[in-house]
Amino acid sequence: MQRHLMKSKIHRATITSAESGVTIRYTTTGLDPTDQDAVVGSGGMVTLGRSVRLKARAWRAGVSPSPVAVADFDIVGAVTA
């Protein structure tokens, strides 16, 4: 698990996969991603406006999903709308 301290109000995390042809799904709730969660393309960004545990997992047709990747982000400072 990676831990990141971000000294800004909003941070963008990039999610990538070394494998081509996968669908990456992620959560910011602390729960493991399922095949029903939000999708981001490899190299895509997820905007984080609060401290979260980001979890991501890759799917490809015909094979089991990847292990869950986990990173904690501690966002320091108030977020403005």
VENSULDA-V122752 format. One line per field, one symbol per residue. ss: DSSP state (~ for helix, > for strand, _ for the rest). psi: psi as a letter, one per 20 degrees, with the letter a starting at -180 (. if undefined). burial: # if it has 24 or more other C-alpha atoms within 12 Angstrom, else .. Layout:
ss: ???
psi: ???
burial: ???
//
This chain:
ss: _>>>>>____>>>>>_______>>>>>__________>>>___>>>>>___>>>>>>>>_________>>>>>>>______
psi: pqppoplrhqqpppprpipqkqppqrqjiiqqqrjirqqpqpirqpppjrproppqqqqppirqqrqppppppoppqqpq.
burial: .........##.#.###....#######...##.....####...#.############......#.########......
//
